[in-house]
Every structure is written in C-alpha cells, then in structure tokens.
C-alpha cells in the first residue's frame, strides 16, 4: 500500500529536479520535508 503513495511522490520530486532549472537538492529536500510534515498533520486529525 505504501508503494502506491511513495512512487507518485518520488516521480513528482524527480520531475521537479529534472525540469526546474534552479531546483537543487536542497529544494527537493525541503519539499520532501514539507510533504512529510503535512502527511503527519493529516494523520493526526484523521486517525
């Protein structure tokens, strides 16, 4: 089940790194952290 959520997000981050000229690894890492934070908030209020 986790693969169904992880794979598309990985594609989004990979596409961002590939397509956005000024998107470095710091930007991708920040986006990943923001995504994890938001998922944590959603899980706190839903579960």
N, CA, C, O and CB atoms as a CASP TS submission, in Angstrom:
PFRMAT TS
TARGET T0000
AUTHOR 0000-0000-0000
METHOD Language model
MODEL 1
PARENT N/A
ATOM      1  N   UNK     1       0.825  -1.204   0.000  1.00  0.00           N
ATOM      2  CA  UNK     1       0.000   0.000   0.000  1.00  0.00           C
ATOM      3  C   UNK     1       0.865   1.264   0.000  1.00  0.00           C
ATOM      4  O   UNK     1       0.549   2.250  -0.665  1.00  0.00           O
ATOM      5  CB  UNK     1      -0.936   0.001   1.215  1.00  0.00           C
ATOM      6  N   UNK     2       1.949   1.213   0.749  1.00  0.00           N
ATOM      7  CA  UNK     2       2.812   2.396   0.822  1.00  0.00           C
ATOM      8  C   UNK     2       3.440   2.715  -0.529  1.00  0.00           C
ATOM      9  O   UNK     2       3.693   3.880  -0.838  1.00  0.00           O
ATOM     10  CB  UNK     2       3.908   2.189   1.867  1.00  0.00           C
ATOM     11  N   UNK     3       3.690   1.697  -1.328  1.00  0.00           N
ATOM     12  CA  UNK     3       4.269   1.921  -2.653  1.00  0.00           C
ATOM     13  C   UNK     3       3.338   2.767  -3.514  1.00  0.00           C
ATOM     14  O   UNK     3       3.795   3.574  -4.322  1.00  0.00           O
ATOM     15  CB  UNK     3       4.561   0.581  -3.348  1.00  0.00           C
ATOM     16  N   UNK     4       2.041   2.582  -3.342  1.00  0.00           N
ATOM     17  CA  UNK     4       1.077   3.350  -4.128  1.00  0.00           C
ATOM     18  C   UNK     4       1.140   4.843  -3.829  1.00  0.00           C
ATOM     19  O   UNK     4       0.791   5.657  -4.684  1.00  0.00           O
ATOM     20  CB  UNK     4      -0.324   2.840  -3.869  1.00  0.00           C
ATOM     21  N   UNK     5       1.574   5.211  -2.641  1.00  0.00           N
ATOM     22  CA  UNK     5       1.710   6.621  -2.280  1.00  0.00           C
ATOM     23  C   UNK     5       3.132   7.135  -2.513  1.00  0.00           C
ATOM     24  O   UNK     5       3.319   8.286  -2.909  1.00  0.00           O
ATOM     25  CB  UNK     5       1.317   6.827  -0.820  1.00  0.00           C
ATOM     26  N   UNK     6       4.124   6.295  -2.271  1.00  0.00           N
ATOM     27  CA  UNK     6       5.513   6.723  -2.353  1.00  0.00           C
ATOM     28  C   UNK     6       5.970   6.911  -3.795  1.00  0.00           C
ATOM     29  O   UNK     6       6.660   7.884  -4.101  1.00  0.00           O
ATOM     30  CB  UNK     6       6.405   5.718  -1.660  1.00  0.00           C
ATOM     31  N   UNK     7       5.601   6.009  -4.668  1.00  0.00           N
ATOM     32  CA  UNK     7       6.056   6.069  -6.054  1.00  0.00           C
ATOM     33  C   UNK     7       5.641   7.361  -6.763  1.00  0.00           C
ATOM     34  O   UNK     7       6.495   8.001  -7.376  1.00  0.00           O
ATOM     35  CB  UNK     7       5.521   4.881  -6.816  1.00  0.00           C
ATOM     36  N   UNK     8       4.362   7.777  -6.710  1.00  0.00           N
ATOM     37  CA  UNK     8       3.988   9.028  -7.395  1.00  0.00           C
ATOM     38  C   UNK     8       4.688  10.259  -6.821  1.00  0.00           C
ATOM     39  O   UNK     8       5.062  11.167  -7.564  1.00  0.00           O
ATOM     40  CB  UNK     8       2.488   9.228  -7.316  1.00  0.00           C
ATOM     41  N   UNK     9       4.864  10.289  -5.508  1.00  0.00           N
ATOM     42  CA  UNK     9       5.554  11.434  -4.907  1.00  0.00           C
ATOM     43  C   UNK     9       7.009  11.460  -5.353  1.00  0.00           C
ATOM     44  O   UNK     9       7.556  12.529  -5.624  1.00  0.00           O
ATOM     45  CB  UNK     9       5.466  11.381  -3.363  1.00  0.00           C
ATOM     46  N   UNK    10       7.636  10.297  -5.431  1.00  0.00           N
ATOM     47  CA  UNK    10       9.005  10.219  -5.941  1.00  0.00           C
ATOM     48  C   UNK    10       9.091  10.709  -7.385  1.00  0.00           C
ATOM     49  O   UNK    10      10.053  11.381  -7.759  1.00  0.00           O
ATOM     50  CB  UNK    10       9.526   8.784  -5.845  1.00  0.00           C
ATOM     51  N   UNK    11       8.101  10.378  -8.184  1.00  0.00           N
ATOM     52  CA  UNK    11       8.068  10.876  -9.561  1.00  0.00           C
ATOM     53  C   UNK    11       7.948  12.398  -9.605  1.00  0.00           C
ATOM     54  O   UNK    11       8.600  13.054 -10.418  1.00  0.00           O
ATOM     55  CB  UNK    11       6.906  10.241 -10.325  1.00  0.00           C
ATOM     56  N   UNK    12       7.119  12.949  -8.737  1.00  0.00           N
ATOM     57  CA  UNK    12       6.951  14.407  -8.691  1.00  0.00           C
ATOM     58  C   UNK    12       8.264  15.078  -8.309  1.00  0.00           C
ATOM     59  O   UNK    12       8.669  16.048  -8.950  1.00  0.00           O
ATOM     60  CB  UNK    12       5.839  14.799  -7.689  1.00  0.00           C
ATOM     61  N   UNK    13       8.936  14.576  -7.275  1.00  0.00           N
ATOM     62  CA  UNK    13      10.205  15.170  -6.858  1.00  0.00           C
ATOM     63  C   UNK    13      11.275  14.995  -7.933  1.00  0.00           C
ATOM     64  O   UNK    13      12.058  15.912  -8.179  1.00  0.00           O
ATOM     65  CB  UNK    13      10.677  14.547  -5.539  1.00  0.00           C
ATOM     66  N   UNK    14      11.315  13.847  -8.566  1.00  0.00           N
ATOM     67  CA  UNK    14      12.276  13.629  -9.645  1.00  0.00           C
ATOM     68  C   UNK    14      12.016  14.528 -10.833  1.00  0.00           C
ATOM     69  O   UNK    14      12.951  15.070 -11.423  1.00  0.00           O
ATOM     70  CB  UNK    14      12.245  12.191 -10.086  1.00  0.00           C
ATOM     71  N   UNK    15      10.752  14.691 -11.188  1.00  0.00           N
ATOM     72  CA  UNK    15      10.384  15.573 -12.291  1.00  0.00           C
ATOM     73  C   UNK    15      10.751  17.017 -11.969  1.00  0.00           C
ATOM     74  O   UNK    15      11.239  17.743 -12.834  1.00  0.00           O
ATOM     75  CB  UNK    15       8.884  15.459 -12.594  1.00  0.00           C
ATOM     76  N   UNK    16      10.517  17.434 -10.726  1.00  0.00           N
ATOM     77  CA  UNK    16      10.870  18.801 -10.318  1.00  0.00           C
ATOM     78  C   UNK    16      12.376  19.014 -10.434  1.00  0.00           C
ATOM     79  O   UNK    16      12.820  20.050 -10.928  1.00  0.00           O
ATOM     80  CB  UNK    16      10.399  19.080  -8.869  1.00  0.00           C
ATOM     81  N   UNK    17      13.156  18.046  -9.985  1.00  0.00           N
ATOM     82  CA  UNK    17      14.614  18.168 -10.054  1.00  0.00           C
ATOM     83  C   UNK    17      15.075  18.213 -11.501  1.00  0.00           C
ATOM     84  O   UNK    17      16.018  18.932 -11.831  1.00  0.00           O
ATOM     85  CB  UNK    17      15.294  17.002  -9.317  1.00  0.00           C
ATOM     86  N   UNK    18      14.423  17.457 -12.357  1.00  0.00           N
ATOM     87  CA  UNK    18      14.823  17.376 -13.761  1.00  0.00           C
ATOM     88  C   UNK    18      14.402  18.611 -14.559  1.00  0.00           C
ATOM     89  O   UNK    18      15.174  19.109 -15.379  1.00  0.00           O
ATOM     90  CB  UNK    18      14.228  16.131 -14.395  1.00  0.00           C
ATOM     91  N   UNK    19      13.197  19.104 -14.329  1.00  0.00           N
ATOM     92  CA  UNK    19      12.630  20.158 -15.170  1.00  0.00           C
ATOM     93  C   UNK    19      12.905  21.581 -14.694  1.00  0.00           C
ATOM     94  O   UNK    19      13.108  22.476 -15.514  1.00  0.00           O
ATOM     95  CB  UNK    19      11.169  19.965 -15.267  1.00  0.00           C
ATOM     96  N   UNK    20      12.915  21.799 -13.388  1.00  0.00           N
ATOM     97  CA  UNK    20      13.081  23.157 -12.868  1.00  0.00           C
ATOM     98  C   UNK    20      14.568  23.463 -12.799  1.00  0.00           C
ATOM     99  O   UNK    20      15.323  22.776 -12.112  1.00  0.00           O
ATOM    100  CB  UNK    20      12.410  23.318 -11.464  1.00  0.00           C
ATOM    101  N   UNK    21      14.976  24.491 -13.510  1.00  0.00           N
ATOM    102  CA  UNK    21      16.396  24.794 -13.666  1.00  0.00           C
ATOM    103  C   UNK    21      17.093  25.082 -12.342  1.00  0.00           C
ATOM    104  O   UNK    21      18.194  24.580 -12.110  1.00  0.00           O
ATOM    105  CB  UNK    21      16.566  25.971 -14.586  1.00  0.00           C
ATOM    106  N   UNK    22      16.490  25.863 -11.482  1.00  0.00           N
ATOM    107  CA  UNK    22      17.129  26.251 -10.225  1.00  0.00           C
ATOM    108  C   UNK    22      16.737  25.355  -9.055  1.00  0.00           C
ATOM    109  O   UNK    22      16.987  25.709  -7.903  1.00  0.00           O
ATOM    110  CB  UNK    22      16.783  27.678  -9.899  1.00  0.00           C
ATOM    111  N   UNK    23      16.143  24.230  -9.323  1.00  0.00           N
ATOM    112  CA  UNK    23      15.719  23.324  -8.256  1.00  0.00           C
ATOM    113  C   UNK    23      16.874  22.382  -7.926  1.00  0.00           C
ATOM    114  O   UNK    23      17.125  21.413  -8.642  1.00  0.00           O
ATOM    115  CB  UNK    23      14.441  22.518  -8.672  1.00  0.00           C
ATOM    116  N   UNK    24      17.568  22.681  -6.839  1.00  0.00           N
ATOM    117  CA  UNK    24      18.673  21.830  -6.406  1.00  0.00           C
ATOM    118  C   UNK    24      18.189  20.794  -5.418  1.00  0.00           C
ATOM    119  O   UNK    24      16.994  20.668  -5.149  1.00  0.00           O
ATOM    120  CB  UNK    24      19.792  22.665  -5.787  1.00  0.00           C
ATOM    121  N   UNK    25      19.138  20.061  -4.888  1.00  0.00           N
ATOM    122  CA  UNK    25      18.786  19.026  -3.930  1.00  0.00           C
ATOM    123  C   UNK    25      18.219  19.613  -2.636  1.00  0.00           C
ATOM    124  O   UNK    25      17.426  18.969  -1.949  1.00  0.00           O
ATOM    125  CB  UNK    25      20.001  18.171  -3.624  1.00  0.00           C
ATOM    126  N   UNK    26      18.627  20.820  -2.316  1.00  0.00           N
ATOM    127  CA  UNK    26      18.081  21.483  -1.117  1.00  0.00           C
ATOM    128  C   UNK    26      16.589  21.747  -1.302  1.00  0.00           C
ATOM    129  O   UNK    26      15.805  21.548  -0.374  1.00  0.00           O
ATOM    130  CB  UNK    26      18.834  22.819  -0.828  1.00  0.00           C
ATOM    131  N   UNK    27      16.198  22.188  -2.478  1.00  0.00           N
ATOM    132  CA  UNK    27      14.781  22.435  -2.761  1.00  0.00           C
ATOM    133  C   UNK    27      13.954  21.159  -2.716  1.00  0.00           C
ATOM    134  O   UNK    27      12.838  21.150  -2.196  1.00  0.00           O
ATOM    135  CB  UNK    27      14.628  23.091  -4.118  1.00  0.00           C
ATOM    136  N   UNK    28      14.509  20.083  -3.264  1.00  0.00           N
ATOM    137  CA  UNK    28      13.804  18.804  -3.235  1.00  0.00           C
ATOM    138  C   UNK    28      13.699  18.294  -1.804  1.00  0.00           C
ATOM    139  O   UNK    28      12.659  17.771  -1.403  1.00  0.00           O
ATOM    140  CB  UNK    28      14.518  17.769  -4.124  1.00  0.00           C
ATOM    141  N   UNK    29      14.780  18.445  -1.030  1.00  0.00           N
ATOM    142  CA  UNK    29      14.760  18.017   0.370  1.00  0.00           C
ATOM    143  C   UNK    29      13.743  18.834   1.170  1.00  0.00           C
ATOM    144  O   UNK    29      13.036  18.286   2.015  1.00  0.00           O
ATOM    145  CB  UNK    29      16.164  18.154   0.996  1.00  0.00           C
ATOM    146  N   UNK    30      13.667  20.130   0.909  1.00  0.00           N
ATOM    147  CA  UNK    30      12.684  20.971   1.585  1.00  0.00           C
ATOM    148  C   UNK    30      11.262  20.546   1.214  1.00  0.00           C
ATOM    149  O   UNK    30      10.392  20.461   2.082  1.00  0.00           O
ATOM    150  CB  UNK    30      12.910  22.452   1.231  1.00  0.00           C
ATOM    151  N   UNK    31      11.026  20.283  -0.061  1.00  0.00           N
ATOM    152  CA  UNK    31       9.711  19.816  -0.498  1.00  0.00           C
ATOM    153  C   UNK    31       9.341  18.488   0.141  1.00  0.00           C
ATOM    154  O   UNK    31       8.189  18.275   0.518  1.00  0.00           O
ATOM    155  CB  UNK    31       9.675  19.685  -2.008  1.00  0.00           C
ATOM    156  N   UNK    32      10.305  17.606   0.262  1.00  0.00           N
ATOM    157  CA  UNK    32      10.071  16.307   0.896  1.00  0.00           C
ATOM    158  C   UNK    32       9.727  16.486   2.369  1.00  0.00           C
ATOM    159  O   UNK    32       8.821  15.829   2.881  1.00  0.00           O
ATOM    160  CB  UNK    32      11.304  15.398   0.743  1.00  0.00           C
ATOM    161  N   UNK    33      10.440  17.363   3.047  1.00  0.00           N
ATOM    162  CA  UNK    33      10.153  17.634   4.457  1.00  0.00           C
ATOM    163  C   UNK    33       8.777  18.239   4.644  1.00  0.00           C
ATOM    164  O   UNK    33       8.054  17.878   5.574  1.00  0.00           O
ATOM    165  CB  UNK    33      11.201  18.562   5.040  1.00  0.00           C
ATOM    166  N   UNK    34       8.415  19.152   3.768  1.00  0.00           N
ATOM    167  CA  UNK    34       7.088  19.770   3.830  1.00  0.00           C
ATOM    168  C   UNK    34       5.998  18.728   3.592  1.00  0.00           C
ATOM    169  O   UNK    34       4.974  18.728   4.275  1.00  0.00           O
ATOM    170  CB  UNK    34       6.972  20.908   2.796  1.00  0.00           C
ATOM    171  N   UNK    35       6.217  17.859   2.642  1.00  0.00           N
ATOM    172  CA  UNK    35       5.265  16.779   2.366  1.00  0.00           C
ATOM    173  C   UNK    35       5.107  15.877   3.590  1.00  0.00           C
ATOM    174  O   UNK    35       3.987  15.546   3.977  1.00  0.00           O
ATOM    175  CB  UNK    35       5.725  15.949   1.147  1.00  0.00           C
ATOM    176  N   UNK    36       6.232  15.478   4.202  1.00  0.00           N
ATOM    177  CA  UNK    36       6.169  14.622   5.392  1.00  0.00           C
ATOM    178  C   UNK    36       5.436  15.312   6.541  1.00  0.00           C
ATOM    179  O   UNK    36       4.659  14.682   7.258  1.00  0.00           O
ATOM    180  CB  UNK    36       7.582  14.228   5.837  1.00  0.00           C
ATOM    181  N   UNK    37       5.689  16.602   6.709  1.00  0.00           N
ATOM    182  CA  UNK    37       5.028  17.362   7.763  1.00  0.00           C
ATOM    183  C   UNK    37       3.514  17.401   7.538  1.00  0.00           C
ATOM    184  O   UNK    37       2.738  17.199   8.472  1.00  0.00           O
ATOM    185  CB  UNK    37       5.596  18.789   7.827  1.00  0.00           C
ATOM    186  N   UNK    38       3.103  17.661   6.305  1.00  0.00           N
ATOM    187  CA  UNK    38       1.670  17.732   6.014  1.00  0.00           C
ATOM    188  C   UNK    38       0.998  16.378   6.175  1.00  0.00           C
ATOM    189  O   UNK    38      -0.128  16.302   6.667  1.00  0.00           O
ATOM    190  CB  UNK    38       1.444  18.256   4.603  1.00  0.00           C
ATOM    191  N   UNK    39       1.673  15.310   5.767  1.00  0.00           N
ATOM    192  CA  UNK    39       1.117  13.968   5.942  1.00  0.00           C
ATOM    193  C   UNK    39       0.958  13.659   7.430  1.00  0.00           C
ATOM    194  O   UNK    39      -0.028  13.044   7.835  1.00  0.00           O
ATOM    195  CB  UNK    39       2.019  12.906   5.262  1.00  0.00           C
ATOM    196  N   UNK    40       1.919  14.082   8.239  1.00  0.00           N
ATOM    197  CA  UNK    40       1.833  13.870   9.687  1.00  0.00           C
ATOM    198  C   UNK    40       0.625  14.604  10.268  1.00  0.00           C
ATOM    199  O   UNK    40      -0.103  14.050  11.092  1.00  0.00           O
ATOM    200  CB  UNK    40       3.128  14.342  10.383  1.00  0.00           C
ATOM    201  N   UNK    41       0.414  15.845   9.840  1.00  0.00           N
ATOM    202  CA  UNK    41      -0.751  16.602  10.321  1.00  0.00           C
ATOM    203  C   UNK    41      -2.063  15.926   9.914  1.00  0.00           C
ATOM    204  O   UNK    41      -2.988  15.833  10.720  1.00  0.00           O
ATOM    205  CB  UNK    41      -0.715  18.041   9.777  1.00  0.00           C
ATOM    206  N   UNK    42      -2.142  15.463   8.687  1.00  0.00           N
ATOM    207  CA  UNK    42      -3.362  14.803   8.214  1.00  0.00           C
ATOM    208  C   UNK    42      -3.620  13.540   9.022  1.00  0.00           C
ATOM    209  O   UNK    42      -4.753  13.271   9.424  1.00  0.00           O
ATOM    210  CB  UNK    42      -3.256  14.466   6.711  1.00  0.00           C
ATOM    211  N   UNK    43      -2.577  12.776   9.255  1.00  0.00           N
ATOM    212  CA  UNK    43      -2.752  11.532  10.028  1.00  0.00           C
ATOM    213  C   UNK    43      -3.178  11.815  11.465  1.00  0.00           C
ATOM    214  O   UNK    43      -3.934  11.037  12.046  1.00  0.00           O
ATOM    215  CB  UNK    43      -1.451  10.719  10.029  1.00  0.00           C
ATOM    216  N   UNK    44      -2.707  12.914  12.044  1.00  0.00           N
ATOM    217  CA  UNK    44      -3.092  13.245  13.422  1.00  0.00           C
ATOM    218  C   UNK    44      -4.582  13.551  13.517  1.00  0.00           C
ATOM    219  O   UNK    44      -5.223  13.191  14.504  1.00  0.00           O
ATOM    220  CB  UNK    44      -2.279  14.444  13.935  1.00  0.00           C
ATOM    221  N   UNK    45      -5.137  14.208  12.508  1.00  0.00           N
ATOM    222  CA  UNK    45      -6.535  14.611  12.577  1.00  0.00           C
ATOM    223  C   UNK    45      -7.496  13.573  12.041  1.00  0.00           C
ATOM    224  O   UNK    45      -8.676  13.588  12.389  1.00  0.00           O
ATOM    225  CB  UNK    45      -6.725  15.877  11.834  1.00  0.00           C
ATOM    226  N   UNK    46      -7.014  12.665  11.196  1.00  0.00           N
ATOM    227  CA  UNK    46      -7.891  11.644  10.640  1.00  0.00           C
ATOM    228  C   UNK    46      -7.911  10.395  11.515  1.00  0.00           C
ATOM    229  O   UNK    46      -8.974   9.833  11.776  1.00  0.00           O
ATOM    230  CB  UNK    46      -7.454  11.285   9.224  1.00  0.00           C
ATOM    231  N   UNK    47      -6.749   9.969  11.962  1.00  0.00           N
ATOM    232  CA  UNK    47      -6.678   8.702  12.711  1.00  0.00           C
ATOM    233  C   UNK    47      -6.997   8.850  14.138  1.00  0.00           C
ATOM    234  O   UNK    47      -6.975   7.869  14.881  1.00  0.00           O
ATOM    235  CB  UNK    47      -5.347   8.102  12.594  1.00  0.00           C
TER
END
